[in-house]
Amino acid sequence: MKKYLNSKNILFVLIIAGMAVAPFITDAYQLRVLISCELNMIFAMSLNLLMGIGGTVSFGHVAFYEIGAYTTASLWYHFGWDYSTNFIFVILITGLAGLLLALPMSRITGRYVTIITLSFAEIVSLIIKNWDPVTLGQMGIVGIPSITLFGMRFKNKIQFFYFALIFVIVTYILMYWLVNSKLGRNLQAMRDDSIAAEAMGIKLFPNKVIVFTISAIFAGIAGSLYAHLMTYVEPATFNANLSFNCISIVVVGGLGNFTGTLIGALFLTILPEYLRKFEFLFKYRMIAYGMVLVIVMWLNHSIPGLKLKQSITGFFRKLLHKETAVEEV
């Protein structure tokens, strides 16, 4: 039991507890932003498994998000299936897409990984844009209803919020279990030194295929929820910016740190919306957003930034220690 009571898991519980009470203290707009945070959490955790644990940087992760969204939207449009049926096909189709990408990806490294992942995302986008009989092409699919589970339809966004929150919890738990499993240890060994890992008997190819497939499935699940949240999907929505935003969340939160990913998703999803409130920043909010992002990155991933954080933390620890000593006297 003690191994689960670490600082990251305790912080995770606090984040989930805070989000659980959020619908009671927020308006409709703020609730919608928080749902977007939840989807970004699931999406970013799926990428963090690939980047932070598997050591593979994917610039085309949005492709799986798009496949998940269009799978659930197309099945509803053509067959009228509800989410409980579509969910199975989302897992199967996005898992298959991840498997197909993993086959060539598992044999290459370096800059070629970037080229292939970007190319894969572009191929998926072109297929969806031109496969009119299934995806309706550039027009997109409109009127997607709220989630229906076994005949019971969600009547409001609060139900949707808690449903998505369950997915966040399940995703985090499964990621935590994977990282601490034999597969997770193998992936971390491969990430740190693939040659040494192979010399120790770890088979690189099957492990890379597995992590790609799992990562694709969770990204597809986030995409399927997005389709029901927005009630509309069209190709222009799923552009490279979504992939780069997801990478930003992972890097800000910390590679391999899934609790940090949750915080990063909250921070980078809420910040642009919060900046809209300031009239003098409205036109330049993305510049302000970029500056804040650069500062956060500098603090987390530079030697001067880390020293500054340590000095500030040390100052407050000393201050707290002095206050405690005074109270004891």
Secondary structure by P-SEA (a helix, b strand, c coil): ccccccaaaaaaaaaaaaaaaccccccaaaaaaaaaaaaaaaaaaaaaaacccccccccccaaaaaaaaaaaaaaaaaccccaaaaaaaaaaaaaaaaaaaaacccccccaaaaaaaaaaaaaaaaaaacccccccccccccccccccccccccccaaaaaaaaaaaaaaaaaaaaaaaacaaaaaaaaaaacaaaaaaacccaaaaaaaaaaaaaaaaaaaaaaaaaaacccccccccaaaaaaaaaaaaaaccccaaaaaaaaaaaaaaaaaaccccccccaaaaaaaaaaaaaaaacccaaaaaaaaaaaaaaaaaaaaaaaaaac
